[in-house]
């Protein structure tokens, strides 16, 4: 116990005698941490990844990536962050077809970095790879694809093929032309999809196309009208045939004896009625009776 007390007293005396240097050292450490905090604590947000550069350790680290979250590095090292998500970029370009039709197109493409080769992209291209590598190649390939076709192919039947060729060739060109020295077929950036958002033709061509579409719709409406009239003719022919068939059937059954029998039946039923009436028979043997009401009987007596 005495030894521990002596040791404690010795430490207390030392701290009291060196209090000012200790406080200065503590303040320096705290101040240094505050000043160096942005350099030693790296926060990588979601959807991003960082490339580490060691100033005294060989430059860009090829086999290590700074992942999402809080990371600690030495103050003389740096981390460059890249967006690892799928990104979208739109370009408005002037293209010229093989028949010299100049048009404006809006091309939208999707791209993403390759995480496995991201250190190579950082070393040989840099953070501005979109402006220095992707956009020029997409622009070049787009104009090249349109220049191979005539306007009626490039903007109508072959437009889907043009879009596919832009995506495939732009991706291939980036692989072939921008591989690091000593390496071949290294994918730094991948172009996943290309879409043609809009096409703007010269004013005269646009007016001619619109007029052609209007005339096509008018011609189509005439075809519809003609078909409708043909169907109406067929309907009337069928209706007339049905009427003729009905009349043939009815006429075949309307014999003289049948009509006479019907007349006798009608006369019998009228005779049974309590109302006053006059029945007039025709002069011929087969003449049908004519029945007049009470008003007709009065008129006949006045005459």
ZILINLIN-V867450 format. One line per field, one symbol per residue. psi: psi as a letter, one per 20 degrees, with the letter a starting at -180 (. if undefined). A space follows every 10 residues. Layout:
BEGIN
psi = ???
END
This chain:
BEGIN
psi = ghghgggghg gghggghkgg hggggggggg ghgggighhi opoorqjrqq ppoohkkjcp phkpqorqap qprqhirqpp qqojrpqppq poqpqprhkk oprpqoppqq rqqohhjghh ghgigrhkhg hhggghgggg hghgghiiqr highjehjhh hggghggghg ggghgghkqq piqqloogqp ohqpqogqpo rqgggghhgg hghghhhghh hggggghghg hhghghgggh hggghghggg hhimrghghg ghggghhghh hiqiqqrppp qrhqhjpqqp pqahhhgghh hh.
END
